[in-house]
Amino acid sequence: MDMKEAVMYSDGGSRGNPGIAGIGVSIQDKDGNIIREISQYIGEQTNNVAEYKALSRGLEVALDLGIEKITCYLDSELVVKQIKGEYKVKNERMIPMYNMVMPLVKEFKSFSINHVRRELNKRADQLANEAMDQ
């Protein structure tokens, strides 16, 4: 039996940093069909907190859907490098966010995370902005 595979695009943003914040997540199968999308207002947060919240929420949903192999794309180079262990998490506010994501990462049989330019992350960005607009 093949593993349930998915691709996830996530984005978090805030207007003001900190300010009104939202997250957007698009989970797709390997052919690009949308499995689940999330657009959620998360109160007043910084951009980086929003990026982490988008990633963790998306991973939780993917696990709930029974996905075992996931490839994540986000346009926050900081978050990607922290998750990959290339950057240390120094900011005290970010440590709990990092600690929220890492146990989720370990639940997948296969996990990869990649930085993409913002224009390649349009759908997640759109979903995050819709959340902020509400």
Secondary structure, DSSP 8 states (H G I E B T S, - for coil): ----EEEEEEEEEEETTTEEEEEEEEEE-TTS-EEEEEEEEEEEE-HHHHHHHHHHHHHHHHHHTT--EEEEEES-HHHHHHHHTSS----TTHHHHHHHHHHHHHHSSEEEEEE--GGGGHHHHHHHHHHHH-
